[in-house]
Amino acid sequence: MKRAARDTARSAGRAPVALAAFAACALLVSAVLFVPILSAFCVYDAGNPGSTLLPDKPDLAAVPSLIAGARTAETGFVVSYTHSVNKGRVRDYCVLLPDGSVLVTKTRFVSYGAGMPEPEGSEVFAVDGEYIELRNVNLRIPRLVLRVGVIADHEIECAGRVFALSDYFEPQSAVVIGRRKIPLIDYIRSNRMNAKE
């Protein structure tokens, strides 16, 4: 009888410890999934930062350095759109720098006319096949924000893929293109969404 009472007392003492261990594990998993720890190249609605498109999909081997915030590689991408005046397609070649700013390196367009840029400083025109390029632009933009055009048909090209912004965001919404910290759960959701395409 005494032994049964002792066993009951011991098991009653273990329950709070097991519950505390379970709570600690649940808290740790929640922190890993929901705390913004990954530095990623993102496109997101300026008015709704939760609507995130992650065009660059780093491989899983890079995740530890992403978590540590040590990712120093620059992400290259292209913003393309239909010019409002000459109706030709324009392609701005950009690099996302580690500090989150964007460097426009060159602009490529089909025809030159009203509303198109003139070379300044070290910028030069070059003809590359059927395109005209404005090279050596080197324009640094601290935060790249653009409106999703109805006629402009904005697209982001990154990591060998093309993303039509109108497929992800409402027309005329302001989107930010840049680097920001995101939770692991957003990265997982984005990769699932990208895998379905």
C-alpha atoms as a printed R data frame, in Angstrom:
    type eleno elety resid chain resno      x      y       z
1   ATOM     1    CA   MET     A     1  0.000  0.000   0.000
2   ATOM     2    CA   LYS     A     2  2.820  2.397   0.907
3   ATOM     3    CA   ARG     A     3  4.609  1.530  -2.325
4   ATOM     4    CA   ALA     A     4  1.525  2.355  -4.444
5   ATOM     5    CA   ALA     A     5  1.176  5.704  -2.660
6   ATOM     6    CA   ARG     A     6  4.882  6.454  -3.275
7   ATOM     7    CA   ASP     A     7  4.560  5.594  -7.006
8   ATOM     8    CA   THR     A     8  1.480  7.789  -7.302
9   ATOM     9    CA   ALA     A     9  3.310 10.687  -5.622
10  ATOM    10    CA   ARG     A    10  6.333 10.262  -7.945
11  ATOM    11    CA   SER     A    11  4.220 10.195 -11.114
12  ATOM    12    CA   ALA     A    12  2.284 13.243  -9.888
13  ATOM    13    CA   GLY     A    13  5.628 15.050  -9.462
14  ATOM    14    CA   ARG     A    14  6.701 14.150 -13.022
15  ATOM    15    CA   ALA     A    15  3.605 15.618 -14.686
16  ATOM    16    CA   PRO     A    16  4.531 19.292 -14.060
17  ATOM    17    CA   VAL     A    17  8.095 18.625 -15.261
18  ATOM    18    CA   ALA     A    18  6.838 16.973 -18.467
19  ATOM    19    CA   LEU     A    19  4.365 19.794 -19.017
20  ATOM    20    CA   ALA     A    20  7.108 22.389 -18.508
21  ATOM    21    CA   ALA     A    21  9.384 20.555 -20.969
22  ATOM    22    CA   PHE     A    22  6.575 20.392 -23.533
23  ATOM    23    CA   ALA     A    23  5.848 24.123 -23.082
24  ATOM    24    CA   ALA     A    24  9.550 24.964 -23.492
25  ATOM    25    CA   CYS     A    25  9.759 22.923 -26.715
26  ATOM    26    CA   ALA     A    26  6.582 24.534 -28.074
27  ATOM    27    CA   LEU     A    27  7.969 27.987 -27.276
28  ATOM    28    CA   LEU     A    28 11.274 27.177 -28.993
29  ATOM    29    CA   VAL     A    29  9.534 25.848 -32.127
30  ATOM    30    CA   SER     A    30  7.290 28.930 -32.220
31  ATOM    31    CA   ALA     A    31 10.295 31.237 -31.904
32  ATOM    32    CA   VAL     A    32 12.161 29.447 -34.704
33  ATOM    33    CA   LEU     A    33  9.132 29.522 -37.021
34  ATOM    34    CA   PHE     A    34  7.658 32.961 -36.321
35  ATOM    35    CA   VAL     A    35 10.525 35.284 -35.299
36  ATOM    36    CA   PRO     A    36 12.041 37.154 -38.283
37  ATOM    37    CA   ILE     A    37 15.556 35.694 -38.529
38  ATOM    38    CA   LEU     A    38 16.156 35.062 -42.239
39  ATOM    39    CA   SER     A    39 17.526 37.877 -44.363
40  ATOM    40    CA   ALA     A    40 15.880 37.494 -47.768
41  ATOM    41    CA   PHE     A    41 15.303 39.335 -51.036
42  ATOM    42    CA   CYS     A    42 11.604 40.207 -50.912
43  ATOM    43    CA   VAL     A    43  8.914 42.032 -52.813
44  ATOM    44    CA   TYR     A    44  6.080 43.084 -50.528
45  ATOM    45    CA   ASP     A    45  3.076 45.384 -50.415
46  ATOM    46    CA   ALA     A    46  4.134 48.571 -48.599
47  ATOM    47    CA   GLY     A    47  0.685 48.756 -46.983
48  ATOM    48    CA   ASN     A    48  0.593 45.066 -46.035
49  ATOM    49    CA   PRO     A    49  4.078 43.709 -45.231
50  ATOM    50    CA   GLY     A    50  2.577 40.258 -44.643
51  ATOM    51    CA   SER     A    51  1.993 39.830 -48.396
52  ATOM    52    CA   THR     A    52  5.504 38.753 -49.302
53  ATOM    53    CA   LEU     A    53  6.881 37.364 -52.537
54  ATOM    54    CA   LEU     A    54 10.332 35.784 -52.198
55  ATOM    55    CA   PRO     A    55 11.781 35.571 -55.692
56  ATOM    56    CA   ASP     A    56 15.204 34.240 -54.756
57  ATOM    57    CA   LYS     A    57 15.151 30.738 -53.324
58  ATOM    58    CA   PRO     A    58 18.468 30.115 -51.596
59  ATOM    59    CA   ASP     A    59 19.373 26.461 -51.317
60  ATOM    60    CA   LEU     A    60 19.060 24.812 -47.927
61  ATOM    61    CA   ALA     A    61 22.855 24.752 -47.487
62  ATOM    62    CA   ALA     A    62 22.737 28.557 -47.249
63  ATOM    63    CA   VAL     A    63 20.096 28.651 -44.503
64  ATOM    64    CA   PRO     A    64 22.538 28.601 -41.528
65  ATOM    65    CA   SER     A    65 24.328 31.682 -42.865
66  ATOM    66    CA   LEU     A    66 20.959 33.320 -43.522
67  ATOM    67    CA   ILE     A    67 19.931 32.695 -39.930
68  ATOM    68    CA   ALA     A    68 23.177 34.189 -38.696
69  ATOM    69    CA   GLY     A    69 22.534 37.213 -40.915
70  ATOM    70    CA   ALA     A    70 25.911 36.661 -42.541
71  ATOM    71    CA   ARG     A    71 24.704 36.519 -46.114
72  ATOM    72    CA   THR     A    72 26.846 38.938 -48.092
73  ATOM    73    CA   ALA     A    73 26.107 37.847 -51.646
74  ATOM    74    CA   GLU     A    74 24.480 40.482 -53.788
75  ATOM    75    CA   THR     A    75 21.255 39.465 -55.480
76  ATOM    76    CA   GLY     A    76 20.875 40.530 -59.099
77  ATOM    77    CA   PHE     A    77 17.428 41.092 -60.542
78  ATOM    78    CA   VAL     A    78 15.665 42.893 -63.389
79  ATOM    79    CA   VAL     A    79 12.622 45.138 -63.170
80  ATOM    80    CA   SER     A    80 10.859 45.214 -66.535
81  ATOM    81    CA   TYR     A    81  7.851 47.263 -67.590
82  ATOM    82    CA   THR     A    82  6.153 48.879 -70.578
83  ATOM    83    CA   HIS     A    83  7.141 52.549 -70.876
84  ATOM    84    CA   SER     A    84  4.146 54.873 -70.569
85  ATOM    85    CA   VAL     A    85  5.167 57.199 -73.423
86  ATOM    86    CA   ASN     A    86  6.891 55.161 -76.133
87  ATOM    87    CA   LYS     A    87  5.115 51.876 -75.193
88  ATOM    88    CA   GLY     A    88  8.373 49.898 -75.533
89  ATOM    89    CA   ARG     A    89  9.587 47.383 -72.981
90  ATOM    90    CA   VAL     A    90 12.190 48.738 -70.529
91  ATOM    91    CA   ARG     A    91 14.475 46.536 -68.428
92  ATOM    92    CA   ASP     A    92 16.307 47.995 -65.421
93  ATOM    93    CA   TYR     A    93 19.198 45.771 -64.286
94  ATOM    94    CA   CYS     A    94 19.589 46.011 -60.524
95  ATOM    95    CA   VAL     A    95 21.650 44.606 -57.694
96  ATOM    96    CA   LEU     A    96 20.318 44.310 -54.161
97  ATOM    97    CA   LEU     A    97 23.209 45.278 -51.905
98  ATOM    98    CA   PRO     A    98 23.819 43.756 -48.464
99  ATOM    99    CA   ASP     A    99 22.603 46.932 -46.736
100 ATOM   100    CA   GLY     A   100 19.223 46.606 -48.498
101 ATOM   101    CA   SER     A   101 19.746 49.422 -50.985
102 ATOM   102    CA   VAL     A   102 19.355 48.847 -54.718
103 ATOM   103    CA   LEU     A   103 21.979 49.683 -57.337
104 ATOM   104    CA   VAL     A   104 20.674 50.185 -60.895
105 ATOM   105    CA   THR     A   105 23.588 49.200 -63.157
106 ATOM   106    CA   LYS     A   106 22.071 49.602 -66.621
107 ATOM   107    CA   THR     A   107 18.805 50.179 -68.459
108 ATOM   108    CA   ARG     A   108 17.847 48.391 -71.653
109 ATOM   109    CA   PHE     A   109 15.085 49.449 -74.041
110 ATOM   110    CA   VAL     A   110 13.883 48.719 -77.551
111 ATOM   111    CA   SER     A   111 13.543 52.227 -78.924
112 ATOM   112    CA   TYR     A   112 14.784 55.653 -77.942
113 ATOM   113    CA   GLY     A   113 12.399 58.577 -77.844
114 ATOM   114    CA   ALA     A   114 10.392 60.905 -75.654
115 ATOM   115    CA   GLY     A   115 10.684 60.202 -71.948
116 ATOM   116    CA   MET     A   116 13.786 58.025 -72.260
117 ATOM   117    CA   PRO     A   117 16.903 58.955 -70.232
118 ATOM   118    CA   GLU     A   118 19.883 60.905 -71.541
119 ATOM   119    CA   PRO     A   119 23.393 59.775 -70.566
120 ATOM   120    CA   GLU     A   120 24.918 61.688 -67.649
121 ATOM   121    CA   GLY     A   121 28.450 61.590 -66.243
122 ATOM   122    CA   SER     A   122 30.052 58.220 -67.057
123 ATOM   123    CA   GLU     A   123 26.884 56.750 -68.558
124 ATOM   124    CA   VAL     A   124 27.120 55.670 -72.188
125 ATOM   125    CA   PHE     A   125 24.754 54.375 -74.830
126 ATOM   126    CA   ALA     A   126 25.540 51.042 -76.445
127 ATOM   127    CA   VAL     A   127 23.618 49.079 -79.064
128 ATOM   128    CA   ASP     A   128 23.331 45.418 -78.149
129 ATOM   129    CA   GLY     A   129 21.561 43.539 -80.927
130 ATOM   130    CA   GLU     A   130 18.031 44.911 -81.133
131 ATOM   131    CA   TYR     A   131 18.332 46.771 -77.809
132 ATOM   132    CA   ILE     A   132 19.727 50.119 -76.773
133 ATOM   133    CA   GLU     A   133 21.482 50.093 -73.412
134 ATOM   134    CA   LEU     A   134 22.329 52.916 -71.083
135 ATOM   135    CA   ARG     A   135 25.373 51.531 -69.254
136 ATOM   136    CA   ASN     A   136 27.272 52.650 -66.143
137 ATOM   137    CA   VAL     A   137 24.116 54.039 -64.565
138 ATOM   138    CA   ASN     A   138 25.265 53.189 -61.016
139 ATOM   139    CA   LEU     A   139 22.223 54.793 -59.409
140 ATOM   140    CA   ARG     A   140 21.917 53.804 -55.747
141 ATOM   141    CA   ILE     A   141 18.353 53.793 -54.364
142 ATOM   142    CA   PRO     A   142 18.011 53.428 -50.572
143 ATOM   143    CA   ARG     A   143 14.525 51.870 -50.847
144 ATOM   144    CA   LEU     A   144 12.946 50.827 -54.160
145 ATOM   145    CA   VAL     A   145  9.181 51.389 -54.156
146 ATOM   146    CA   LEU     A   146  7.009 51.141 -57.259
147 ATOM   147    CA   ARG     A   147  3.306 50.989 -58.063
148 ATOM   148    CA   VAL     A   148  1.979 47.850 -59.726
149 ATOM   149    CA   GLY     A   149  0.972 49.152 -63.120
150 ATOM   150    CA   VAL     A   150 -2.159 48.233 -64.998
151 ATOM   151    CA   ILE     A   151 -0.625 49.024 -68.376
152 ATOM   152    CA   ALA     A   152  3.064 48.857 -67.414
153 ATOM   153    CA   ASP     A   153  2.832 45.117 -66.637
154 ATOM   154    CA   HIS     A   154  5.712 45.191 -64.121
155 ATOM   155    CA   GLU     A   155  7.750 42.026 -63.832
156 ATOM   156    CA   ILE     A   156 10.645 40.992 -61.603
157 ATOM   157    CA   GLU     A   157 13.194 38.573 -63.022
158 ATOM   158    CA   CYS     A   158 15.351 36.839 -60.445
159 ATOM   159    CA   ALA     A   159 17.129 33.500 -60.137
160 ATOM   160    CA   GLY     A   160 16.050 32.488 -63.645
161 ATOM   161    CA   ARG     A   161 12.358 33.076 -62.972
162 ATOM   162    CA   VAL     A   162  9.893 35.795 -64.004
163 ATOM   163    CA   PHE     A   163  7.256 37.127 -61.595
164 ATOM   164    CA   ALA     A   164  4.442 39.311 -62.946
165 ATOM   165    CA   LEU     A   165  3.667 41.614 -60.022
166 ATOM   166    CA   SER     A   166 -0.012 41.771 -60.999
167 ATOM   167    CA   ASP     A   167 -0.237 38.026 -60.215
168 ATOM   168    CA   TYR     A   168  0.681 38.711 -56.583
169 ATOM   169    CA   PHE     A   169 -0.428 42.271 -55.785
170 ATOM   170    CA   GLU     A   170 -3.457 44.474 -56.441
171 ATOM   171    CA   PRO     A   171 -3.192 47.047 -59.273
172 ATOM   172    CA   GLN     A   172 -1.809 50.418 -58.148
173 ATOM   173    CA   SER     A   173 -0.573 49.016 -54.827
174 ATOM   174    CA   ALA     A   174  2.848 50.253 -53.730
175 ATOM   175    CA   VAL     A   175  5.372 47.432 -53.495
176 ATOM   176    CA   VAL     A   176  8.810 47.508 -51.932
177 ATOM   177    CA   ILE     A   177 11.688 45.588 -53.464
178 ATOM   178    CA   GLY     A   178 14.470 44.962 -50.984
179 ATOM   179    CA   ARG     A   179 16.054 42.863 -48.310
180 ATOM   180    CA   ARG     A   180 14.336 42.290 -44.997
181 ATOM   181    CA   LYS     A   181 14.204 39.789 -42.184
182 ATOM   182    CA   ILE     A   182 11.409 37.266 -42.470
183 ATOM   183    CA   PRO     A   183 10.199 34.381 -40.295
184 ATOM   184    CA   LEU     A   184 11.127 30.852 -41.321
185 ATOM   185    CA   ILE     A   185  7.416 30.046 -41.786
186 ATOM   186    CA   ASP     A   186  7.144 32.714 -44.539
187 ATOM   187    CA   TYR     A   187 10.164 31.213 -46.295
188 ATOM   188    CA   ILE     A   188  8.603 27.727 -46.118
189 ATOM   189    CA   ARG     A   189  5.240 29.014 -47.416
190 ATOM   190    CA   SER     A   190  6.927 30.869 -50.271
191 ATOM   191    CA   ASN     A   191  8.885 27.805 -51.337
192 ATOM   192    CA   ARG     A   192  5.681 25.748 -51.304
193 ATOM   193    CA   MET     A   193  3.933 28.411 -53.391
194 ATOM   194    CA   ASN     A   194  6.871 28.566 -55.822
195 ATOM   195    CA   ALA     A   195  7.020 24.755 -56.062
196 ATOM   196    CA   LYS     A   196  3.367 24.650 -57.202
197 ATOM   197    CA   GLU     A   197  4.068 26.919 -60.172
